[in-house]
Amino acid sequence: MSFLSYSTTFKGVVDIFMHDPKGYLPFTQLMASIMDTDSELARAEREMLALYVSARNACHYCVGSHKAVLCALDVDPALIAAAEKGQSKHSKMQAVLDFGGKLTQAPGAVDESDIAALRQVGWSDQAIEDVIKVVSLFSFLNRLVDGMGVKGSADGFVQAGRMIAEHGYGPVVQMVQGKAI
């Protein structure tokens, strides 16, 4: 059950966006830009980072959502479970998860040595910025969903996960844009 009087029927984050489409349209465009544009970080890697950030923030809705996207992208369930715990067998992805966890939990403690650790395993400065954007994006979304009390459902996660895996985040922008006009 959602916390706000007008959100009792909200089943997911799209319902939040559709409640105030003009207000959320720029955010949904930013979300699609961060998650759908080309990057050294593969789509699945960005989703794994989003999953880990959401797990660190204890946002059950977003954890369920990102697991569903990763399943729809045919990522091995063992890799999904590991990413949720901040673990990867690949040193480059492990560095991303380590940094993402620190930026999520202790952003003021991030320093040059954290960036150097990402560079040391081969990430470019643009990829590091992409990591920062993903962490920032989902930290906001976690707080938005949890603040409104939206819980979601397994069926809703599967449906949204399939849509995002197949089409990216663009359809969310199109839905919000259509109602904002």
LOLUMVO-273971 format. One record per residue (C-alpha): x, y, z; residue in three letters. Coordinates in steps of 0.25 Angstrom, whole numbers, plus 5000, padded with zeros to 4 digits. Example, Ala and Ser with C-alpha at 12.3 -4.5 7.8 and 13.67 -1.06 7.14 Angstrom:
2
(marke (5049, 4982, 5031), ala)
(marke (5055, 4996, 5029), ser)
***
This chain:
181
(marke (5000, 5000, 5000), met)
(marke (5005, 5014, 4996), ser)
(marke (5006, 5025, 5007), phe)
(marke (5000, 5036, 5000), leu)
(marke (4985, 5038, 4998), ser)
(marke (4985, 5039, 4983), tyr)
(marke (4995, 5028, 4982), ser)
(marke (4988, 5016, 4987), thr)
(marke (4986, 5010, 4974), thr)
(marke (5001, 5012, 4969), phe)
(marke (5007, 4998, 4965), lys)
(marke (5020, 5004, 4961), gly)
(marke (5029, 5015, 4958), val)
(marke (5022, 5018, 4945), val)
(marke (5010, 5021, 4953), asp)
(marke (5018, 5032, 4960), ile)
(marke (5023, 5038, 4947), phe)
(marke (5009, 5038, 4941), met)
(marke (5003, 5045, 4953), his)
(marke (5012, 5057, 4950), asp)
(marke (5016, 5055, 4936), pro)
(marke (5021, 5069, 4933), lys)
(marke (5029, 5069, 4946), gly)
(marke (5035, 5055, 4943), tyr)
(marke (5037, 5056, 4928), leu)
(marke (5051, 5062, 4929), pro)
(marke (5055, 5051, 4939), phe)
(marke (5050, 5040, 4931), thr)
(marke (5058, 5046, 4919), gln)
(marke (5070, 5046, 4928), leu)
(marke (5068, 5032, 4932), met)
(marke (5067, 5027, 4918), ala)
(marke (5079, 5034, 4914), ser)
(marke (5087, 5028, 4925), ile)
(marke (5082, 5014, 4924), met)
(marke (5080, 5013, 4909), asp)
(marke (5092, 5021, 4902), thr)
(marke (5105, 5014, 4898), asp)
(marke (5115, 5012, 4909), ser)
(marke (5127, 5004, 4912), glu)
(marke (5117, 4998, 4923), leu)
(marke (5108, 4988, 4916), ala)
(marke (5093, 4989, 4919), arg)
(marke (5094, 4977, 4928), ala)
(marke (5105, 4983, 4936), glu)
(marke (5098, 4996, 4938), arg)
(marke (5086, 4988, 4942), glu)
(marke (5095, 4980, 4952), met)
(marke (5100, 4993, 4958), leu)
(marke (5086, 4998, 4959), ala)
(marke (5082, 4985, 4966), leu)
(marke (5094, 4986, 4976), tyr)
(marke (5091, 5001, 4979), val)
(marke (5076, 4997, 4981), ser)
(marke (5080, 4986, 4990), ala)
(marke (5089, 4995, 4998), arg)
(marke (5078, 5005, 5000), asn)
(marke (5068, 4993, 5004), ala)
(marke (5059, 4997, 4993), cys)
(marke (5051, 4984, 4991), his)
(marke (5043, 4990, 4979), tyr)
(marke (5056, 4994, 4971), cys)
(marke (5063, 4981, 4975), val)
(marke (5051, 4973, 4969), gly)
(marke (5050, 4982, 4957), ser)
(marke (5065, 4980, 4953), his)
(marke (5065, 4966, 4956), lys)
(marke (5054, 4964, 4946), ala)
(marke (5061, 4972, 4935), val)
(marke (5074, 4964, 4937), leu)
(marke (5066, 4951, 4936), cys)
(marke (5059, 4956, 4923), ala)
(marke (5073, 4959, 4918), leu)
(marke (5077, 4945, 4921), asp)
(marke (5087, 4948, 4931), val)
(marke (5091, 4935, 4939), asp)
(marke (5083, 4935, 4952), pro)
(marke (5096, 4933, 4960), ala)
(marke (5102, 4946, 4954), leu)
(marke (5090, 4953, 4958), ile)
(marke (5090, 4948, 4972), ala)
(marke (5105, 4951, 4973), ala)
(marke (5103, 4966, 4968), ala)
(marke (5092, 4968, 4978), glu)
(marke (5102, 4965, 4989), lys)
(marke (5112, 4974, 4982), gly)
(marke (5121, 4962, 4977), gln)
(marke (5126, 4959, 4963), ser)
(marke (5136, 4949, 4958), lys)
(marke (5142, 4960, 4948), his)
(marke (5151, 4970, 4954), ser)
(marke (5146, 4981, 4946), lys)
(marke (5132, 4979, 4950), met)
(marke (5136, 4977, 4964), gln)
(marke (5143, 4990, 4964), ala)
(marke (5130, 4997, 4959), val)
(marke (5122, 4990, 4970), leu)
(marke (5131, 4994, 4981), asp)
(marke (5131, 5008, 4976), phe)
(marke (5116, 5008, 4974), gly)
(marke (5114, 5003, 4989), gly)
(marke (5123, 5014, 4995), lys)
(marke (5117, 5025, 4986), leu)
(marke (5103, 5020, 4991), thr)
(marke (5106, 5018, 5006), gln)
(marke (5117, 5029, 5008), ala)
(marke (5118, 5039, 4997), pro)
(marke (5126, 5049, 5005), gly)
(marke (5137, 5038, 5007), ala)
(marke (5139, 5036, 4992), val)
(marke (5153, 5042, 4988), asp)
(marke (5163, 5041, 4977), glu)
(marke (5168, 5027, 4981), ser)
(marke (5154, 5022, 4978), asp)
(marke (5155, 5027, 4964), ile)
(marke (5169, 5022, 4963), ala)
(marke (5164, 5008, 4966), ala)
(marke (5154, 5009, 4955), leu)
(marke (5165, 5014, 4945), arg)
(marke (5175, 5003, 4950), gln)
(marke (5165, 4992, 4945), val)
(marke (5163, 4998, 4932), gly)
(marke (5151, 5008, 4932), trp)
(marke (5152, 5021, 4925), ser)
(marke (5148, 5034, 4931), asp)
(marke (5135, 5034, 4923), gln)
(marke (5132, 5020, 4928), ala)
(marke (5134, 5025, 4942), ile)
(marke (5125, 5036, 4940), glu)
(marke (5115, 5026, 4935), asp)
(marke (5116, 5018, 4948), val)
(marke (5114, 5031, 4956), ile)
(marke (5101, 5034, 4947), lys)
(marke (5095, 5020, 4950), val)
(marke (5098, 5021, 4965), val)
(marke (5092, 5035, 4966), ser)
(marke (5080, 5032, 4957), leu)
(marke (5076, 5019, 4965), phe)
(marke (5079, 5026, 4979), ser)
(marke (5068, 5036, 4975), phe)
(marke (5059, 5026, 4969), leu)
(marke (5060, 5017, 4982), asn)
(marke (5056, 5029, 4991), arg)
(marke (5045, 5033, 4982), leu)
(marke (5039, 5019, 4982), val)
(marke (5041, 5016, 4997), asp)
(marke (5037, 5030, 5001), gly)
(marke (5023, 5028, 4993), met)
(marke (5022, 5014, 4999), gly)
(marke (5021, 5007, 4985), val)
(marke (5023, 4992, 4987), lys)
(marke (5021, 4986, 4973), gly)
(marke (5018, 4971, 4970), ser)
(marke (5025, 4960, 4964), ala)
(marke (5016, 4960, 4952), asp)
(marke (5018, 4975, 4950), gly)
(marke (5033, 4973, 4951), phe)
(marke (5033, 4962, 4941), val)
(marke (5025, 4970, 4931), gln)
(marke (5033, 4983, 4933), ala)
(marke (5046, 4975, 4932), gly)
(marke (5043, 4969, 4919), arg)
(marke (5039, 4982, 4913), met)
(marke (5052, 4989, 4918), ile)
(marke (5060, 4977, 4913), ala)
(marke (5054, 4978, 4899), glu)
(marke (5052, 4993, 4897), his)
(marke (5061, 5000, 4908), gly)
(marke (5055, 5011, 4916), tyr)
(marke (5050, 5019, 4904), gly)
(marke (5036, 5014, 4905), pro)
(marke (5035, 5020, 4919), val)
(marke (5039, 5033, 4913), val)
(marke (5028, 5032, 4902), gln)
(marke (5017, 5029, 4912), met)
(marke (5020, 5040, 4921), val)
(marke (5022, 5050, 4909), gln)
(marke (5009, 5046, 4903), gly)
(marke (5002, 5049, 4916), lys)
(marke (5010, 5062, 4918), ala)
(marke (5005, 5068, 4906), ile)
***
